[in-house]
Amino acid sequence: MQENNNPKKTVSKKGGRIITVVIVSVLALLLVFTAAQTFGRMTIRTMADNVKAYFIGLGAGDGYPYSIDALSVKDLRINNSNLHILTDNKTTVLNQTAKEIMPHEHKYQNPAMKIKESKLIVYDLASANYRLQTGSEITYEAEATGKITAAAIGKSGNYALGTYGDSTQSVLTVYNSRHEEIFIWKTKTERITDISLSDNGKFVAVSVIDAADGKINSKLYVFDFKSEDYVSCHEYAGTTIIKVDYIKSNNLLVIGNNLRSYIKNNTDRKDDMSFGSNAIYNSCVTPKGRNAIVLSRYASESLSELKVYSNKNKEQFSVSFNKEMKWVDCDEKYTAVLFDNEVRTYSKNGKQVGIINFKGEPVRVAVDGSKTYVLTTSGLYCYDTRGTD
């Protein structure tokens, strides 16, 4: 066998292979980016945010339990298997090993947040201040034209604010990802209570509340950004709308104090589910639209009922309990229910898959596939979704 005595030729071959790998990798990334934009699943900016957050989150934390003042927690959400926590004075992201990723302080008196994929809007219900964040950084801070009553952030980075107006009761302002105003709507007597932006970036749904003849009434307006006239208006007499969410395509889920409502394609309102003598206690909605509600039966703290629905508004299962439910959370596979001394987890078909025993007084629960997080007065714990036994 003849040996290769030409080092330049060897280097040339190695360099060629490296260049080939680089070209293939670049082409693969371009195909992913193109497909993501074509099918609307993920923008290049979102993908870049996720990649940046991933590298920042590399490395292990001290593990769970994580020490935190549970009573300071205003909100706790799971996104991309990371925990996004809003407290009285900061936002914090924790990975699965409890490593803190870029905590950011705030000075909001009454903070709230909304999450969509890798994007957050954090706002102050006691002022006009708000900011936009990703899992790794604050991308924008500003002051609205009036005190904020509600907010939302969209998949493409657009966002909306509901504020008090100078000469009107409420103003809805929608911005694109470049922070430019693209839609404004004003109402003289109604107060904006919640907002949701459609995934396709074309519509906004806004719930409002008003009082007439001593009764509280709500309405849900749906707007297309291309028109000043609403696409649809749905009235809810004697109801206080608590939450509105786009859950699949242009379908909407509305949760009120005495009913659950489903609206197909922005306009077609299906039969509302009245709670009757029951009272709404808690609810949750996944990023893909699976949702659950907790009812107190006959408004009794000792009797409760869990109802879980698919993003197509099909009831998946219902379970009743002779004790009070403290909190509920669900992902695409599981539902976790928090009680005084345990968490019970269920599969999509309603089969109980686990019982989790924890330390401390219960505050919140969050489920993410095989992991279930329980926030108590003793700290934040992470358990196997299928139970501690």
One Martini backbone bead per residue (centre of mass of N, CA, C, O) as a GRO file, in nm:
protein
  389
    1MET     BB    1   0.097   0.036   0.022
    2GLN     BB    2   0.051   0.372  -0.038
    3GLU     BB    3   0.161   0.649   0.099
    4ASN     BB    4   0.067   0.966   0.226
    5ASN     BB    5   0.307   1.244   0.164
    6ASN     BB    6   0.074   1.477   0.143
    7PRO     BB    7  -0.019   1.720   0.361
    8LYS     BB    8  -0.191   1.913   0.186
    9LYS     BB    9  -0.400   1.698   0.101
   10THR     BB   10  -0.500   1.630   0.387
   11VAL     BB   11  -0.591   1.914   0.469
   12SER     BB   12  -0.785   1.948   0.231
   13LYS     BB   13  -0.979   1.722   0.313
   14LYS     BB   14  -1.052   1.829   0.594
   15GLY     BB   15  -1.156   2.105   0.501
   16GLY     BB   16  -1.379   1.992   0.321
   17ARG     BB   17  -1.538   1.853   0.545
   18ILE     BB   18  -1.594   2.102   0.717
   19ILE     BB   19  -1.742   2.264   0.500
   20THR     BB   20  -1.964   2.059   0.454
   21VAL     BB   21  -2.080   2.064   0.740
   22VAL     BB   22  -2.147   2.364   0.746
   23ILE     BB   23  -2.336   2.372   0.502
   24VAL     BB   24  -2.539   2.164   0.604
   25SER     BB   25  -2.612   2.317   0.864
   26VAL     BB   26  -2.713   2.576   0.732
   27LEU     BB   27  -2.931   2.444   0.556
   28ALA     BB   28  -3.089   2.322   0.790
   29LEU     BB   29  -3.155   2.589   0.929
   30LEU     BB   30  -3.301   2.718   0.689
   31LEU     BB   31  -3.525   2.505   0.675
   32VAL     BB   32  -3.634   2.552   0.958
   33PHE     BB   33  -3.699   2.851   0.932
   34THR     BB   34  -3.884   2.830   0.684
   35ALA     BB   35  -4.089   2.633   0.805
   36ALA     BB   36  -4.164   2.800   1.051
   37GLN     BB   37  -4.278   3.043   0.887
   38THR     BB   38  -4.473   2.896   0.700
   39PHE     BB   39  -4.640   2.745   0.954
   40GLY     BB   40  -4.627   2.932   1.225
   41ARG     BB   41  -4.462   2.803   1.477
   42MET     BB   42  -4.185   2.978   1.426
   43THR     BB   43  -3.976   3.223   1.468
   44ILE     BB   44  -3.664   3.340   1.442
   45ARG     BB   45  -3.674   3.498   1.705
   46THR     BB   46  -3.778   3.269   1.884
   47MET     BB   47  -3.547   3.074   1.829
   48ALA     BB   48  -3.325   3.260   1.935
   49ASP     BB   49  -3.435   3.282   2.222
   50ASN     BB   50  -3.422   2.976   2.285
   51VAL     BB   51  -3.119   2.941   2.239
   52LYS     BB   52  -3.022   3.147   2.447
   53ALA     BB   53  -3.167   3.021   2.693
   54TYR     BB   54  -3.027   2.750   2.675
   55PHE     BB   55  -2.729   2.845   2.723
   56ILE     BB   56  -2.786   2.994   2.992
   57GLY     BB   57  -2.914   2.715   3.125
   58LEU     BB   58  -2.663   2.587   3.153
   59GLY     BB   59  -2.645   2.388   3.405
   60ALA     BB   60  -2.650   2.340   3.751
   61GLY     BB   61  -2.817   2.341   4.029
   62ASP     BB   62  -2.929   2.267   4.366
   63GLY     BB   63  -3.207   2.195   4.353
   64TYR     BB   64  -3.469   2.035   4.503
   65PRO     BB   65  -3.559   2.251   4.700
   66TYR     BB   66  -3.674   2.587   4.669
   67SER     BB   67  -3.613   2.890   4.803
   68ILE     BB   68  -3.928   3.054   4.895
   69ASP     BB   69  -4.171   3.300   4.915
   70ALA     BB   70  -4.490   3.209   4.861
   71LEU     BB   71  -4.644   3.488   4.929
   72SER     BB   72  -4.483   3.645   4.682
   73VAL     BB   73  -4.638   3.487   4.470
   74LYS     BB   74  -4.822   3.572   4.169
   75ASP     BB   75  -4.675   3.371   3.959
   76LEU     BB   76  -4.679   3.038   3.776
   77ARG     BB   77  -4.499   2.912   3.491
   78ILE     BB   78  -4.472   2.694   3.210
   79ASN     BB   79  -4.180   2.702   2.978
   80ASN     BB   80  -3.990   2.493   2.828
   81SER     BB   81  -3.939   2.353   3.122
   82ASN     BB   82  -3.971   2.628   3.263
   83LEU     BB   83  -3.984   2.846   3.537
   84HIS     BB   84  -4.209   3.118   3.580
   85ILE     BB   85  -4.154   3.381   3.820
   86LEU     BB   86  -4.371   3.594   4.009
   87THR     BB   87  -4.304   3.858   4.223
   88ASP     BB   88  -4.298   4.140   4.413
   89ASN     BB   89  -3.970   4.201   4.284
   90LYS     BB   90  -3.959   3.962   4.052
   91THR     BB   91  -3.811   3.771   3.792
   92THR     BB   92  -3.794   3.406   3.741
   93VAL     BB   93  -3.587   3.141   3.614
   94LEU     BB   94  -3.625   2.782   3.614
   95ASN     BB   95  -3.488   2.495   3.593
   96GLN     BB   96  -3.478   2.146   3.656
   97THR     BB   97  -3.232   2.232   3.882
   98ALA     BB   98  -3.284   2.535   3.998
   99LYS     BB   99  -3.170   2.733   3.804
  100GLU     BB  100  -3.096   3.060   3.769
  101ILE     BB  101  -3.237   3.280   3.510
  102MET     BB  102  -3.221   3.593   3.491
  103PRO     BB  103  -3.296   3.791   3.716
  104HIS     BB  104  -3.563   4.048   3.754
  105GLU     BB  105  -3.634   4.342   3.869
  106HIS     BB  106  -3.904   4.524   4.037
  107LYS     BB  107  -4.155   4.813   4.118
  108TYR     BB  108  -4.424   4.684   4.139
  109GLN     BB  109  -4.728   4.681   4.315
  110ASN     BB  110  -4.917   4.502   4.084
  111PRO     BB  111  -4.823   4.230   3.949
  112ALA     BB  112  -4.819   4.090   3.609
  113MET     BB  113  -4.859   3.807   3.366
  114LYS     BB  114  -4.775   3.701   3.030
  115ILE     BB  115  -4.761   3.404   2.809
  116LYS     BB  116  -4.578   3.331   2.488
  117GLU     BB  117  -4.383   3.115   2.481
  118SER     BB  118  -4.085   3.315   2.501
  119LYS     BB  119  -4.295   3.539   2.592
  120LEU     BB  120  -4.328   3.847   2.791
  121ILE     BB  121  -4.563   4.029   3.000
  122VAL     BB  122  -4.500   4.287   3.236
  123TYR     BB  123  -4.728   4.435   3.480
  124ASP     BB  124  -4.901   4.722   3.632
  125LEU     BB  125  -5.211   4.757   3.807
  126ALA     BB  126  -5.103   5.050   3.950
  127SER     BB  127  -5.009   5.136   3.653
  128ALA     BB  128  -4.821   5.209   3.333
  129ASN     BB  129  -4.622   4.977   3.364
  130TYR     BB  130  -4.395   4.795   3.136
  131ARG     BB  131  -4.265   4.470   3.003
  132LEU     BB  132  -4.043   4.288   2.797
  133GLN     BB  133  -3.970   3.928   2.763
  134THR     BB  134  -3.756   3.671   2.804
  135GLY     BB  135  -3.575   3.407   2.936
  136SER     BB  136  -3.302   3.625   2.933
  137GLU     BB  137  -3.451   3.918   2.875
  138ILE     BB  138  -3.496   4.257   2.845
  139THR     BB  139  -3.648   4.427   2.556
  140TYR     BB  140  -3.874   4.621   2.701
  141GLU     BB  141  -3.964   4.959   2.815
  142ALA     BB  142  -4.270   5.122   2.947
  143GLU     BB  143  -4.541   5.369   2.918
  144ALA     BB  144  -4.849   5.413   2.932
  145THR     BB  145  -5.133   5.628   2.892
  146GLY     BB  146  -5.240   5.438   3.129
  147LYS     BB  147  -5.383   5.254   3.343
  148ILE     BB  148  -5.363   4.918   3.390
  149THR     BB  149  -5.601   4.627   3.334
  150ALA     BB  150  -5.463   4.483   3.076
  151ALA     BB  151  -5.294   4.201   2.897
  152ALA     BB  152  -5.093   4.095   2.601
  153ILE     BB  153  -4.929   3.826   2.413
  154GLY     BB  154  -4.784   3.718   2.116
  155LYS     BB  155  -4.631   3.503   1.900
  156SER     BB  156  -4.490   3.753   1.723
  157GLY     BB  157  -4.470   4.004   1.955
  158ASN     BB  158  -4.722   4.110   1.999
  159TYR     BB  159  -4.930   4.361   2.178
  160ALA     BB  160  -5.156   4.442   2.461
  161LEU     BB  161  -5.352   4.721   2.603
  162GLY     BB  162  -5.537   4.802   2.893
  163THR     BB  163  -5.685   5.126   2.963
  164TYR     BB  164  -5.729   5.418   3.092
  165GLY     BB  165  -5.895   5.707   3.008
  166ASP     BB  166  -5.962   6.040   2.982
  167SER     BB  167  -6.263   6.037   2.810
  168THR     BB  168  -6.258   5.732   2.880
  169GLN     BB  169  -6.267   5.432   3.028
  170SER     BB  170  -6.134   5.273   2.767
  171VAL     BB  171  -5.822   5.136   2.616
  172LEU     BB  172  -5.719   4.975   2.315
  173THR     BB  173  -5.380   4.861   2.245
  174VAL     BB  174  -5.196   4.764   1.954
  175TYR     BB  175  -4.882   4.602   1.892
  176ASN     BB  176  -4.605   4.545   1.744
  177SER     BB  177  -4.275   4.425   1.752
  178ARG     BB  178  -4.194   4.752   1.708
  179HIS     BB  179  -4.399   4.934   1.884
  180GLU     BB  180  -4.645   4.980   1.696
  181GLU     BB  181  -4.937   5.111   1.624
  182ILE     BB  182  -5.235   4.910   1.490
  183PHE     BB  183  -5.458   4.948   1.732
  184ILE     BB  184  -5.768   5.129   1.829
  185TRP     BB  185  -5.993   5.125   2.121
  186LYS     BB  186  -6.298   5.277   2.250
  187THR     BB  187  -6.474   5.310   2.574
  188LYS     BB  188  -6.697   5.482   2.780
  189THR     BB  189  -6.811   5.245   3.015
  190GLU     BB  190  -6.607   5.015   2.979
  191ARG     BB  191  -6.408   4.762   3.131
  192ILE     BB  192  -6.110   4.611   3.099
  193THR     BB  193  -6.021   4.257   3.185
  194ASP     BB  194  -5.933   4.110   2.902
  195ILE     BB  195  -5.678   3.954   2.677
  196SER     BB  196  -5.644   3.821   2.331
  197LEU     BB  197  -5.422   3.673   2.090
  198SER     BB  198  -5.384   3.557   1.795
  199ASP     BB  199  -5.162   3.347   1.631
  200ASN     BB  200  -5.196   3.502   1.338
  201GLY     BB  201  -5.211   3.826   1.402
  202LYS     BB  202  -5.536   3.941   1.343
  203PHE     BB  203  -5.657   3.917   1.642
  204VAL     BB  204  -5.880   4.048   1.907
  205ALA     BB  205  -5.975   3.978   2.245
  206VAL     BB  206  -6.223   4.153   2.457
  207SER     BB  207  -6.306   4.212   2.786
  208VAL     BB  208  -6.598   4.350   2.952
  209ILE     BB  209  -6.738   4.580   3.201
  210ASP     BB  210  -7.070   4.646   3.343
  211ALA     BB  211  -7.333   4.861   3.476
  212ALA     BB  212  -7.693   4.772   3.514
  213ASP     BB  213  -7.941   4.788   3.727
  214GLY     BB  214  -7.740   4.652   3.949
  215LYS     BB  215  -7.577   4.492   3.721
  216ILE     BB  216  -7.350   4.266   3.596
  217ASN     BB  217  -7.182   4.302   3.278
  218SER     BB  218  -7.072   4.135   2.977
  219LYS     BB  219  -6.824   4.145   2.707
  220LEU     BB  220  -6.722   4.022   2.377
  221TYR     BB  221  -6.468   4.132   2.166
  222VAL     BB  222  -6.394   4.117   1.809
  223PHE     BB  223  -6.096   4.200   1.620
  224ASP     BB  224  -5.980   4.341   1.326
  225PHE     BB  225  -5.705   4.529   1.236
  226LYS     BB  226  -5.850   4.633   0.952
  227SER     BB  227  -6.089   4.722   1.155
  228GLU     BB  228  -6.316   4.914   1.352
  229ASP     BB  229  -6.503   4.688   1.340
  230TYR     BB  230  -6.648   4.431   1.469
  231VAL     BB  231  -6.685   4.091   1.428
  232SER     BB  232  -6.784   4.049   1.737
  233CYS     BB  233  -7.058   4.027   1.991
  234HIS     BB  234  -7.077   3.912   2.336
  235GLU     BB  235  -7.323   3.858   2.571
  236TYR     BB  236  -7.314   3.872   2.956
  237ALA     BB  237  -7.554   3.850   3.161
  238GLY     BB  238  -7.464   3.846   3.495
  239THR     BB  239  -7.148   3.854   3.417
  240THR     BB  240  -6.803   3.783   3.502
  241ILE     BB  241  -6.525   3.809   3.329
  242ILE     BB  242  -6.208   3.652   3.383
  243LYS     BB  243  -6.138   3.486   3.102
  244VAL     BB  244  -5.944   3.492   2.786
  245ASP     BB  245  -5.887   3.246   2.509
  246TYR     BB  246  -5.692   3.131   2.270
  247ILE     BB  247  -5.694   2.767   2.172
  248LYS     BB  248  -5.773   2.741   1.847
  249SER     BB  249  -5.698   2.927   1.630
  250ASN     BB  250  -6.022   3.110   1.634
  251ASN     BB  251  -6.075   3.005   1.923
  252LEU     BB  252  -6.278   3.053   2.227
  253LEU     BB  253  -6.228   3.102   2.581
  254VAL     BB  254  -6.474   3.155   2.843
  255ILE     BB  255  -6.451   3.281   3.181
  256GLY     BB  256  -6.680   3.291   3.439
  257ASN     BB  257  -6.849   3.308   3.742
  258ASN     BB  258  -7.115   3.122   3.587
  259LEU     BB  259  -6.941   3.034   3.319
  260ARG     BB  260  -6.884   2.854   3.007
  261SER     BB  261  -6.732   2.956   2.690
  262TYR     BB  262  -6.767   2.887   2.329
  263ILE     BB  263  -6.588   3.012   2.032
  264LYS     BB  264  -6.613   2.981   1.688
  265ASN     BB  265  -6.443   3.162   1.475
  266ASN     BB  266  -6.522   3.437   1.657
  267THR     BB  267  -6.868   3.380   1.630
  268ASP     BB  268  -6.956   3.081   1.723
  269ARG     BB  269  -7.173   3.033   1.977
  270LYS     BB  270  -7.205   2.813   2.204
  271ASP     BB  271  -7.316   2.641   2.450
  272ASP     BB  272  -7.337   2.726   2.759
  273MET     BB  273  -7.190   2.655   3.079
  274SER     BB  274  -7.351   2.635   3.360
  275PHE     BB  275  -7.298   2.638   3.715
  276GLY     BB  276  -7.521   2.731   3.884
  277SER     BB  277  -7.468   2.645   4.220
  278ASN     BB  278  -7.190   2.678   4.135
  279ALA     BB  279  -6.837   2.768   4.181
  280ILE     BB  280  -6.568   2.928   4.079
  281TYR     BB  281  -6.213   2.873   4.156
  282ASN     BB  282  -6.054   2.748   3.897
  283SER     BB  283  -5.806   2.772   3.619
  284CYS     BB  284  -5.677   2.633   3.297
  285VAL     BB  285  -5.430   2.684   3.018
  286THR     BB  286  -5.276   2.577   2.753
  287PRO     BB  287  -5.094   2.656   2.474
  288LYS     BB  288  -5.297   2.436   2.307
  289GLY     BB  289  -5.594   2.445   2.488
  290ARG     BB  290  -5.602   2.290   2.722
  291ASN     BB  291  -5.861   2.253   2.986
  292ALA     BB  292  -5.960   2.371   3.325
  293ILE     BB  293  -6.199   2.329   3.599
  294VAL     BB  294  -6.303   2.456   3.923
  295LEU     BB  295  -6.562   2.350   4.145
  296SER     BB  296  -6.798   2.449   4.381
  297ARG     BB  297  -7.028   2.271   4.527
  298TYR     BB  298  -7.269   2.468   4.636
  299ALA     BB  299  -7.042   2.659   4.750
  300SER     BB  300  -6.856   2.440   4.877
  301GLU     BB  301  -6.551   2.361   5.032
  302SER     BB  302  -6.613   2.030   5.060
  303LEU     BB  303  -6.703   2.056   4.747
  304SER     BB  304  -6.576   1.922   4.432
  305GLU     BB  305  -6.492   1.993   4.072
  306LEU     BB  306  -6.354   1.839   3.777
  307LYS     BB  307  -6.291   1.983   3.445
  308VAL     BB  308  -6.188   1.849   3.121
  309TYR     BB  309  -6.050   1.984   2.809
  310SER     BB  310  -6.014   2.020   2.493
  311ASN     BB  311  -5.930   2.227   2.215
  312LYS     BB  312  -6.232   2.116   2.098
  313ASN     BB  313  -6.445   2.105   2.348
  314LYS     BB  314  -6.393   1.825   2.482
  315GLU     BB  315  -6.477   1.619   2.723
  316GLN     BB  316  -6.260   1.410   2.906
  317PHE     BB  317  -6.327   1.477   3.222
  318SER     BB  318  -6.478   1.396   3.554
  319VAL     BB  319  -6.435   1.501   3.907
  320SER     BB  320  -6.524   1.424   4.241
  321PHE     BB  321  -6.512   1.583   4.573
  322ASN     BB  322  -6.490   1.577   4.948
  323LYS     BB  323  -6.304   1.837   4.884
  324GLU     BB  324  -6.079   2.090   4.862
  325MET     BB  325  -5.953   2.277   4.604
  326LYS     BB  326  -5.663   2.483   4.549
  327TRP     BB  327  -5.550   2.369   4.261
  328VAL     BB  328  -5.480   2.388   3.897
  329ASP     BB  329  -5.311   2.185   3.640
  330CYS     BB  330  -5.201   2.164   3.285
  331ASP     BB  331  -5.125   1.966   3.015
  332GLU     BB  332  -5.127   1.748   2.744
  333LYS     BB  333  -5.141   1.486   2.964
  334TYR     BB  334  -5.190   1.638   3.244
  335THR     BB  335  -5.346   1.657   3.577
  336ALA     BB  336  -5.327   1.881   3.863
  337VAL     BB  337  -5.431   1.846   4.210
  338LEU     BB  338  -5.477   2.056   4.491
  339PHE     BB  339  -5.445   1.997   4.831
  340ASP     BB  340  -5.377   2.009   5.161
  341ASN     BB  341  -5.197   1.700   5.149
  342GLU     BB  342  -5.219   1.674   4.821
  343VAL     BB  343  -5.155   1.528   4.496
  344ARG     BB  344  -5.342   1.474   4.197
  345THR     BB  345  -5.302   1.270   3.905
  346TYR     BB  346  -5.394   1.285   3.548
  347SER     BB  347  -5.499   1.172   3.269
  348LYS     BB  348  -5.677   1.231   2.980
  349ASN     BB  349  -5.899   0.994   3.075
  350GLY     BB  350  -5.898   1.012   3.415
  351LYS     BB  351  -5.662   0.864   3.527
  352GLN     BB  352  -5.507   0.784   3.808
  353VAL     BB  353  -5.135   0.817   3.851
  354GLY     BB  354  -5.108   0.997   4.129
  355ILE     BB  355  -4.953   1.061   4.459
  356ILE     BB  356  -4.864   1.361   4.643
  357ASN     BB  357  -4.645   1.429   4.901
  358PHE     BB  358  -4.600   1.714   5.123
  359LYS     BB  359  -4.460   2.015   5.242
  360GLY     BB  360  -4.664   2.215   5.385
  361GLU     BB  361  -4.850   2.472   5.267
  362PRO     BB  362  -5.055   2.521   5.013
  363VAL     BB  363  -5.056   2.708   4.686
  364ARG     BB  364  -4.925   2.551   4.424
  365VAL     BB  365  -4.947   2.401   4.089
  366ALA     BB  366  -4.724   2.226   3.843
  367VAL     BB  367  -4.720   2.073   3.516
  368ASP     BB  368  -4.444   1.865   3.338
  369GLY     BB  369  -4.510   1.584   3.280
  370SER     BB  370  -4.296   1.407   3.489
  371LYS     BB  371  -4.332   1.690   3.636
  372THR     BB  372  -4.411   1.822   3.969
  373TYR     BB  373  -4.499   2.134   4.114
  374VAL     BB  374  -4.474   2.254   4.462
  375LEU     BB  375  -4.612   2.522   4.638
  376THR     BB  376  -4.499   2.620   4.958
  377THR     BB  377  -4.415   2.738   5.278
  378SER     BB  378  -4.133   2.552   5.238
  379GLY     BB  379  -4.140   2.565   4.916
  380LEU     BB  380  -4.004   2.434   4.612
  381TYR     BB  381  -4.118   2.139   4.453
  382CYS     BB  382  -4.012   1.819   4.302
  383TYR     BB  383  -4.198   1.566   4.124
  384ASP     BB  384  -4.340   1.283   4.042
  385THR     BB  385  -4.631   1.251   3.868
  386ARG     BB  386  -4.664   0.933   3.972
  387GLY     BB  387  -4.545   0.983   4.252
  388THR     BB  388  -4.407   0.901   4.593
  389ASP     BB  389  -4.449   0.574   4.621
   0.00000   0.00000   0.00000
